[in-house]
Amino acid sequence: MRLRVEFTTEPFDLDEAPAHAVVAREVIQGAELDAVDVGPFGNTAEGGADEVLTAVDSLLRQALASGATRVSLQVNVIGEDPK
């Protein structure tokens, strides 16, 4: 199964990326995912179910430990894994 995750972390700071946002991006960019798109108001990534769920676990733990007070995320099934 292939999944897409979309997420944001809060609180926002328009002047400088907060530590929790930087950590969240690093987790997603360092994971074994494809179609990664990070931006100031939202981030998305796609990959196999195991890879996405592992990344989401790490993302939540590390972002909250780095000061996030809220993490909004959505996970969608986008198809079968071609493996």
Helices and strands as residue ranges (DSSP letters): E 2-10, H 19-30, E 34-38, E 43-48, H 49-65, E 70-79
